[in-house]
Amino acid sequence: MAEMDIYELLKYLPQRYPVLMIDRVKEIDPGKRIVALKNVSANEPHFQGHFPGRPIMPGVLILEAMAQAAGVLAFAGQGAQQLPERSVYYYVGIDNARFKKPVVPGDQLELEVTMVRSLRGIGKFGCVARVEGVTVAEATILCSVRPVDHK
């Protein structure tokens, strides 16, 4: 199972700062499982308003980090024909999202995403986010790969 640094990771994701939610991949078994890291920093723009004096990472951004990890997992298993310049990875559903503990600046969010199944271009992924081994969020997400329309 290979690691990916930020330079390798950027080949698989179209997102860039401030929306890029993954810093590194610790482990990847393409098409099966990925473990990615997000270093949570106090100078990220969402912390100015969520919440002043008590910064907490918004749950939707934790879900976005899960989806980006799922995208890397899916694209890494597809090869060059499915890279982000040719395809876009869209959310099509989020089920059973649960937030168990706040994520704050200084935390390192570990994202473990497992492919549950892929059928007709839609992937179903089991996702768990942890900080120091403690589960902070979990969800089942559904994503779809679609070709980029260059019209």
N, CA, C and O of each residue as an XYZ file, in Angstrom:
604
protein
N       0.841     -1.183      0.000
C       0.000      0.000      0.000
C       0.886      1.246      0.000
O       1.702      1.443      0.901
N       0.717      2.056     -0.992
C       1.591      3.199     -1.215
C       1.131      4.441     -0.464
O      -0.036      4.571     -0.096
N       2.072      5.343     -0.247
C       1.775      6.671      0.278
C       1.730      7.641     -0.892
O       2.231      7.346     -1.977
N       1.120      8.809     -0.659
C       1.131      9.892     -1.645
C       1.431     11.182     -0.919
O       0.808     11.492      0.096
N       2.395     11.941     -1.440
C       2.621     13.271     -0.901
C       1.659     14.244     -1.592
O       0.869     13.837     -2.444
N       1.728     15.512     -1.228
C       0.787     16.497     -1.761
C       0.897     16.616     -3.277
O      -0.111     16.840     -3.946
N       2.094     16.473     -3.829
C       2.284     16.616     -5.277
C       1.603     15.489     -6.050
O       0.984     15.731     -7.086
N       1.715     14.281     -5.558
C       1.038     13.138     -6.173
C      -0.473     13.264     -5.997
O      -1.240     13.000     -6.923
N      -0.883     13.662     -4.822
C      -2.302     13.820     -4.487
C      -2.996     14.808     -5.420
O      -4.129     14.572     -5.841
N      -2.324     15.911     -5.744
C      -2.918     16.950     -6.596
C      -3.197     16.462     -8.017
O      -3.979     17.082     -8.738
N      -2.572     15.364     -8.425
C      -2.860     14.784     -9.739
C      -4.269     14.181     -9.789
O      -4.863     14.056    -10.860
N      -4.788     13.814     -8.625
C      -6.080     13.129     -8.566
C      -7.238     14.017     -8.119
O      -8.394     13.601     -8.196
N      -6.949     15.227     -7.655
C      -8.005     16.113     -7.166
C      -7.982     17.444     -7.902
O      -6.916     18.038     -8.062
N      -9.142     17.928     -8.357
C      -9.187     19.250     -8.984
C      -9.233     20.379     -7.954
O      -8.945     21.526     -8.295
N      -9.585     20.081     -6.711
C      -9.702     21.111     -5.680
C      -8.331     21.696     -5.343
O      -7.307     21.015     -5.390
N      -8.354     22.986     -5.001
C      -7.168     23.689     -4.548
C      -7.567     24.531     -3.344
O      -8.751     24.639     -3.023
N      -6.567     25.137     -2.666
C      -6.855     25.976     -1.519
C      -7.868     27.050     -1.917
O      -7.740     27.630     -2.995
N      -8.867     27.330     -1.085
C      -9.085     26.870      0.285
C      -9.986     25.637      0.409
O     -10.395     25.285      1.516
N     -10.300     24.978     -0.709
C     -11.233     23.851     -0.666
C     -10.521     22.502     -0.587
O     -11.163     21.494     -0.290
N      -9.235     22.455     -0.839
C      -8.494     21.205     -0.736
C      -8.484     20.750      0.722
O      -8.011     21.479      1.594
N      -8.998     19.562      0.989
C      -9.181     19.083      2.360
C      -8.300     17.901      2.720
O      -8.501     17.286      3.767
N      -7.332     17.567      1.883
C      -6.434     16.455      2.177
C      -4.998     16.934      1.993
O      -4.689     17.608      1.011
N      -4.124     16.588      2.931
C      -2.721     16.975      2.853
C      -1.800     15.840      2.428
O      -0.747     16.074      1.835
N      -2.202     14.606      2.735
C      -1.313     13.468      2.466
C      -2.122     12.181      2.508
O      -3.147     12.105      3.185
N      -1.662     11.184      1.792
C      -2.246      9.846      1.845
C      -1.238      8.933      2.530
O      -0.101      8.794      2.078
N      -1.668      8.309      3.630
C      -0.804      7.368      4.358
C      -0.782      5.997      3.709
O       0.267      5.362      3.592
N      -1.964      5.549      3.288
C      -2.097      4.212      2.699
C      -3.148      4.264      1.614
O      -4.148      4.970      1.735
N      -2.915      3.509      0.550
C      -3.949      3.358     -0.466
C      -3.831      1.984     -1.100
O      -2.747      1.546     -1.485
N      -4.955      1.326     -1.198
C      -5.104      0.090     -1.940
C      -6.139      0.443     -3.013
O      -7.339      0.330     -2.762
N      -5.695      0.872     -4.215
C      -6.609      1.430     -5.217
C      -7.862      0.584     -5.437
O      -7.805     -0.632     -5.616
N      -8.990      1.283     -5.415
C     -10.279      0.627     -5.614
C     -10.826     -0.051     -4.377
O     -11.941     -0.572     -4.409
N     -10.064     -0.060     -3.272
C     -10.518     -0.756     -2.071
C     -10.546      0.135     -0.831
O     -11.588      0.260     -0.188
N      -9.411      0.759     -0.485
C      -9.319      1.472      0.796
C      -8.243      2.547      0.731
O      -7.222      2.389      0.061
N      -8.496      3.648      1.445
C      -7.531      4.734      1.537
C      -7.527      5.272      2.960
O      -8.568      5.301      3.616
N      -6.372      5.695      3.439
C      -6.246      6.421      4.702
C      -5.523      7.721      4.367
O      -4.364      7.707      3.952
N      -6.214      8.844      4.550
C      -5.679     10.158      4.201
C      -5.647     11.045      5.439
O      -6.349     10.794      6.418
N      -4.816     12.093      5.379
C      -4.674     13.014      6.509
C      -5.033     14.435      6.109
O      -4.746     14.877      4.997
N      -5.665     15.138      7.037
C      -5.952     16.566      6.921
C      -5.433     17.220      8.188
O      -5.915     16.928      9.282
N      -4.446     18.110      8.047
C      -3.942     18.867      9.183
C      -4.832     20.087      9.368
O      -4.922     20.930      8.476
N      -5.479     20.186     10.500
C      -6.435     21.265     10.762
C      -5.670     22.448     11.359
O      -5.070     22.342     12.429
N      -5.705     23.576     10.645
C      -4.925     24.749     11.030
C      -5.828     25.918     11.413
O      -6.879     26.122     10.804
N      -5.422     26.674     12.409
C      -6.214     27.812     12.894
C      -6.378     28.903     11.852
O      -7.315     29.696     11.946
N      -5.495     28.968     10.859
C      -5.616     30.042      9.880
C      -6.441     29.663      8.653
O      -6.363     30.347      7.633
N      -7.225     28.593      8.726
C      -8.149     28.271      7.645
C      -9.319     29.254      7.692
O      -9.776     29.615      8.777
N      -9.810     29.691      6.524
C     -10.783     30.795      6.488
C     -12.103     30.527      7.225
O     -12.696     31.471      7.747
N     -12.573     29.307      7.286
C     -13.870     29.033      7.929
C     -13.846     29.256      9.439
O     -14.898     29.462     10.043
N     -12.666     29.220     10.058
C     -12.600     29.388     11.509
C     -12.890     30.812     11.966
O     -13.178     31.021     13.145
N     -12.824     31.790     11.079
C     -13.156     33.169     11.454
C     -14.613     33.289     11.881
O     -14.942     34.088     12.758
N     -15.483     32.499     11.265
C     -16.907     32.619     11.586
C     -17.521     31.377     12.204
O     -18.716     31.371     12.498
N     -16.747     30.332     12.407
C     -17.312     29.062     12.912
C     -16.424     28.494     14.004
O     -15.661     27.576     13.702
N     -16.451     28.914     15.130
C     -17.163     30.022     15.754
C     -16.126     30.949     16.369
O     -15.132     30.469     16.913
N     -16.325     32.267     16.300
C     -15.342     33.187     16.885
C     -15.131     32.882     18.367
O     -16.088     32.775     19.132
N     -13.883     32.748     18.753
C     -13.557     32.446     20.145
C     -13.608     30.966     20.477
O     -13.079     30.563     21.512
N     -14.226     30.138     19.636
C     -14.319     28.691     19.864
C     -14.347     27.988     18.507
O     -15.371     27.421     18.126
N     -13.213     28.020     17.765
C     -13.217     27.481     16.407
C     -13.460     25.973     16.366
O     -12.822     25.197     17.078
N     -14.404     25.588     15.509
C     -14.755     24.180     15.286
C     -14.841     23.963     13.783
O     -15.449     24.767     13.076
N     -14.240     22.891     13.289
C     -14.316     22.581     11.856
C     -15.749     22.210     11.503
O     -16.321     21.315     12.123
N     -16.344     22.888     10.509
C     -17.721     22.568     10.115
C     -17.857     21.119      9.646
O     -16.996     20.599      8.937
N     -18.943     20.485     10.050
C     -19.196     19.100      9.661
C     -19.226     18.899      8.160
O     -18.789     17.858      7.668
N     -19.738     19.882      7.417
C     -19.786     19.745      5.963
C     -18.377     19.665      5.372
O     -18.177     19.039      4.332
N     -17.403     20.295      6.028
C     -16.027     20.213      5.529
C     -15.392     18.871      5.856
O     -14.535     18.387      5.117
N     -15.810     18.274      6.958
C     -15.356     16.904      7.249
C     -15.918     15.959      6.186
O     -15.210     15.078      5.698
N     -17.191     16.145      5.831
C     -17.794     15.335      4.763
C     -17.090     15.574      3.427
O     -16.886     14.636      2.657
N     -16.720     16.824      3.151
C     -15.988     17.139      1.921
C     -14.630     16.432      1.913
O     -14.207     15.917      0.878
N     -13.952     16.406      3.054
C     -12.670     15.704      3.141
C     -12.861     14.212      2.852
O     -12.043     13.598      2.166
N     -13.942     13.636      3.377
C     -14.249     12.228      3.091
C     -14.456     12.011      1.594
O     -13.944     11.047      1.025
N     -15.208     12.912      0.959
C     -15.491     12.777     -0.469
C     -14.209     12.921     -1.300
O     -14.030     12.215     -2.293
N     -13.327     13.829     -0.896
C     -12.068     13.973     -1.620
C     -11.210     12.715     -1.491
O     -10.580     12.291     -2.460
N     -11.182     12.125     -0.311
C     -10.454     10.868     -0.134
C     -11.069      9.779     -1.010
O     -10.347      8.989     -1.619
N     -12.404      9.734     -1.072
C     -13.088      8.770     -1.938
C     -12.737      9.022     -3.405
O     -12.561      8.075     -4.172
N     -12.638     10.276     -3.792
C     -12.264     10.610     -5.164
C     -10.872     10.127     -5.509
O     -10.656      9.567     -6.583
N      -9.923     10.337     -4.606
C      -8.557      9.843     -4.836
C      -8.581      8.323     -4.961
O      -7.931      7.757     -5.840
N      -9.330      7.669     -4.083
C      -9.436      6.213     -4.117
C      -9.987      5.741     -5.467
O      -9.459      4.804     -6.067
N     -11.042      6.393     -5.931
C     -11.662      5.995     -7.200
C     -10.748      6.301     -8.386
O     -10.543      5.441     -9.243
N     -10.193      7.525     -8.445
C      -9.345      7.900     -9.567
C      -8.065      7.071     -9.612
O      -7.608      6.714    -10.697
N      -7.480      6.759     -8.463
C      -6.241      5.986     -8.427
C      -6.454      4.593     -8.996
O      -5.519      3.987     -9.520
N      -7.664      4.083     -8.899
C      -7.974      2.761     -9.432
C      -8.361      2.763    -10.897
O      -8.469      1.697    -11.504
N      -8.576      3.949    -11.488
C      -9.070      4.034    -12.860
C      -7.997      4.277    -13.909
O      -8.192      3.940    -15.076
N      -6.878      4.853    -13.518
C      -5.840      5.169    -14.497
C      -6.074      6.526    -15.149
O      -6.973      7.267    -14.751
N      -5.273      6.843    -16.139
C      -5.248      8.183    -16.741
C      -6.557      8.587    -17.405
O      -6.852      9.781    -17.471
N      -7.351      7.648    -17.896
C      -8.582      8.025    -18.590
C      -9.605      8.658    -17.657
O     -10.559      9.269    -18.138
N      -9.449      8.538    -16.356
C     -10.409      9.098    -15.411
C      -9.816     10.213    -14.556
O     -10.420     10.583    -13.549
N      -8.660     10.762    -14.916
C      -8.071     11.827    -14.114
C      -8.969     13.065    -14.131
O      -9.767     13.238    -15.053
N      -8.845     13.930    -13.114
C      -9.750     15.060    -12.949
C      -9.860     16.007    -14.137
O     -10.889     16.667    -14.280
N      -8.837     16.106    -15.004
C      -8.987     17.001    -16.156
C      -9.982     16.449    -17.178
O     -10.440     17.180    -18.056
N     -10.313     15.170    -17.065
C     -11.269     14.542    -17.978
C     -12.587     14.172    -17.310
O     -13.590     13.944    -17.985
N     -12.579     14.114    -15.987
C     -13.770     13.679    -15.253
C     -13.948     14.514    -13.986
O     -12.988     15.067    -13.449
N     -15.171     14.591    -13.530
C     -15.497     15.275    -12.273
C     -16.188     14.268    -11.367
O     -16.955     13.423    -11.827
N     -15.906     14.370    -10.082
C     -16.464     13.461     -9.104
C     -17.509     14.218     -8.300
O     -17.165     15.145     -7.568
N     -18.779     13.843     -8.420
C     -19.883     14.537     -7.770
C     -20.461     13.717     -6.615
O     -20.533     12.490     -6.677
N     -20.872     14.432     -5.556
C     -21.707     13.805     -4.526
C     -23.053     13.453     -5.147
O     -23.600     14.248     -5.912
N     -23.590     12.292     -4.839
C     -24.977     11.999     -5.193
C     -25.792     11.608     -3.967
O     -27.014     11.476     -4.044
N     -25.110     11.421     -2.828
C     -25.845     11.114     -1.601
C     -24.931     11.008     -0.396
O     -23.756     10.656     -0.501
N     -25.509     11.323      0.749
C     -24.828     11.167      2.035
C     -25.829     10.501      2.967
O     -26.919     11.027      3.195
N     -25.466      9.363      3.497
C     -26.351      8.629      4.401
C     -25.665      8.437      5.750
O     -24.443      8.319      5.841
N     -26.473      8.410      6.772
C     -26.020      8.061      8.124
C     -24.842      8.900      8.616
O     -23.958      8.386      9.301
N     -24.827     10.185      8.271
C     -23.750     11.057      8.758
C     -23.936     11.299     10.247
O     -25.020     11.666     10.700
N     -22.860     11.086     11.003
C     -22.881     11.290     12.454
C     -21.612     12.025     12.853
O     -20.515     11.699     12.399
N     -21.786     13.024     13.711
C     -20.659     13.799     14.215
C     -20.591     13.563     15.710
O     -21.525     13.892     16.441
N     -19.488     12.995     16.163
C     -19.395     12.525     17.540
C     -18.566     13.424     18.448
O     -18.748     13.410     19.665
N     -17.648     14.215     17.864
C     -16.761     15.044     18.666
C     -16.272     16.196     17.802
O     -15.982     15.990     16.624
N     -16.172     17.411     18.353
C     -15.682     18.535     17.548
C     -14.233     18.346     17.098
O     -13.414     17.752     17.799
N     -13.948     18.868     15.916
C     -12.594     18.897     15.375
C     -12.136     20.348     15.452
O     -12.822     21.246     14.965
N     -10.974     20.576     16.063
C     -10.501     21.936     16.339
C      -9.099     22.145     15.757
O      -8.401     21.180     15.443
N      -8.692     23.416     15.615
C      -7.345     23.679     15.128
C      -6.294     22.943     15.961
O      -6.378     22.866     17.187
N      -5.305     22.406     15.248
C      -4.258     21.621     15.892
C      -4.494     20.125     15.771
O      -3.566     19.335     15.940
N      -5.737     19.728     15.476
C      -6.031     18.302     15.286
C      -5.490     17.832     13.946
O      -5.347     18.617     13.009
N      -5.194     16.552     13.868
C      -4.901     15.909     12.596
C      -6.034     14.929     12.334
O      -6.211     13.948     13.057
N      -6.792     15.214     11.294
C      -7.944     14.399     10.933
C      -7.463     13.250     10.057
O      -6.874     13.463      8.997
N      -7.722     12.027     10.518
C      -7.393     10.843      9.730
C      -8.682     10.335      9.110
O      -9.663     10.080      9.808
N      -8.671     10.192      7.795
C      -9.858      9.784      7.041
C      -9.634      8.384      6.489
O      -8.712      8.154      5.707
N     -10.479      7.460      6.902
C     -10.413      6.105      6.357
C     -11.665      5.886      5.520
O     -12.788      5.974      6.018
N     -11.452      5.600      4.246
C     -12.556      5.428      3.309
C     -12.407      4.068      2.642
O     -11.339      3.716      2.141
N     -13.494      3.317      2.647
C     -13.510      1.985      2.059
C     -14.575      1.921      0.971
O     -15.707      2.364      1.168
N     -14.202      1.366     -0.172
C     -15.173      1.169     -1.254
C     -16.116      0.041     -0.841
O     -15.683     -1.083     -0.588
N     -17.400      0.353     -0.776
C     -18.402     -0.664     -0.460
C     -18.831     -1.360     -1.745
O     -18.890     -2.587     -1.817
N     -19.132     -0.542     -2.769
C     -19.451     -1.102     -4.083
C     -19.437     -0.002     -5.126
O     -19.525      1.185     -4.813
N     -19.323     -0.429     -6.377
C     -19.384      0.486     -7.511
C     -20.303     -0.142     -8.539
O     -20.099     -1.279     -8.965
N     -21.323      0.618     -8.935
C     -22.317      0.092     -9.861
C     -22.794      1.214    -10.766
O     -23.251      2.253    -10.288
N     -22.689      1.008    -12.069
C     -23.160      1.982    -13.070
C     -22.622      3.394    -12.829
O     -23.369      4.368    -12.914
N     -21.341      3.501    -12.531
C     -20.708      4.805    -12.375
C     -20.927      5.479    -11.038
O     -20.497      6.616    -10.845
N     -21.588      4.803    -10.109
C     -21.807      5.372     -8.778
C     -21.074      4.510     -7.755
O     -21.277      3.299     -7.682
N     -20.219      5.159     -6.970
C     -19.485      4.461     -5.923
C     -20.123      4.713     -4.568
O     -20.559      5.826     -4.271
N     -20.173      3.678     -3.756
C     -20.669      3.788     -2.382
C     -19.478      3.542     -1.471
O     -18.773      2.543     -1.608
N     -19.258      4.482     -0.523
C     -18.077      4.451      0.327
C     -18.448      4.530      1.795
O     -19.291      5.336      2.190
N     -17.815      3.688      2.604
C     -17.909      3.781      4.054
C     -16.782      4.666      4.549
O     -15.616      4.414      4.245
N     -17.117      5.706      5.313
C     -16.130      6.708      5.717
C     -16.114      6.890      7.226
O     -17.162      6.957      7.869
N     -14.911      6.968      7.780
C     -14.730      7.247      9.206
C     -13.634      8.294      9.325
O     -12.582      8.176      8.696
N     -13.885      9.330     10.142
C     -12.879     10.346     10.444
C     -12.488     10.186     11.903
O     -13.342     10.052     12.780
N     -11.167     10.204     12.153
C     -10.663     10.039     13.517
C      -9.651     11.129     13.849
O      -8.976     11.664     12.970
N      -9.564     11.443     15.131
C      -8.498     12.290     15.663
C      -7.863     11.502     16.799
O      -8.539     11.130     17.758
N      -6.579     11.253     16.691
C      -5.833     10.468     17.681
C      -6.513      9.133     17.986
O      -6.582      8.707     19.139
N      -7.010      8.485     16.940
C      -7.623      7.178     17.081
C      -9.067      7.172     17.541
O      -9.688      6.111     17.596
N      -9.619      8.340     17.875
C     -11.002      8.443     18.349
C     -11.892      8.883     17.188
O     -11.597      9.875     16.522
N     -12.972      8.156     16.946
C     -13.896      8.504     15.869
C     -14.585      9.823     16.170
O     -15.194      9.993     17.226
N     -14.480     10.765     15.218
C     -15.132     12.071     15.369
C     -16.312     12.224     14.420
O     -17.209     13.028     14.673
N     -16.322     11.457     13.325
C     -17.431     11.516     12.371
C     -17.419     10.250     11.523
O     -16.388      9.603     11.341
N     -18.598      9.923     11.014
C     -18.709      8.793     10.095
C     -19.891      9.027      9.165
O     -20.836      9.736      9.509
N     -19.826      8.425      7.988
C     -20.899      8.580      7.011
C     -20.733      7.537      5.920
O     -19.657      6.966      5.739
N     -21.810      7.302      5.204
C     -21.780      6.545      3.967
C     -22.044      7.568      2.873
O     -23.052      8.272      2.908
N     -21.143      7.652      1.905
C     -21.347      8.609      0.829
C     -21.439      7.898     -0.505
O     -20.854      6.835     -0.713
N     -22.188      8.517     -1.401
C     -22.321      8.028     -2.770
C     -21.816      9.122     -3.693
O     -22.203     10.284     -3.569
N     -20.938      8.737     -4.628
C     -20.361      9.691     -5.567
C     -20.426      9.107     -6.974
O     -20.449      7.891     -7.168
N     -20.453     10.014     -7.948
C     -20.536      9.612     -9.343
C     -19.439     10.297    -10.144
O     -19.202     11.494     -9.982
N     -18.776      9.545    -11.000
C     -17.773     10.097    -11.910
C     -18.472     10.420    -13.216
O     -19.151      9.572    -13.795
N     -18.303     11.653    -13.678
C     -18.899     12.079    -14.940
C     -17.838     12.769    -15.791
O     -16.963     13.449    -15.255
N     -17.907     12.600    -17.117
C     -16.947     13.291    -17.974
C     -17.122     14.798    -17.885
O     -18.231     15.299    -17.698
N     -16.008     15.513    -18.024
C     -16.061     16.974    -18.041
C     -16.672     17.403    -19.370
O     -16.276     16.922    -20.432
N     -17.643     18.315    -19.298
C     -18.274     18.864    -20.489
C     -17.525     20.131    -20.876
O     -17.559     21.118    -20.141
N     -16.857     20.116    -22.008
C     -16.031     21.265    -22.423
C     -16.786     22.212    -23.346
O     -16.152     22.907    -24.141
N     -18.094     22.268    -23.275
C     -18.878     23.169    -24.138
C     -18.752     24.584    -23.691
O     -19.343     25.478    -24.298
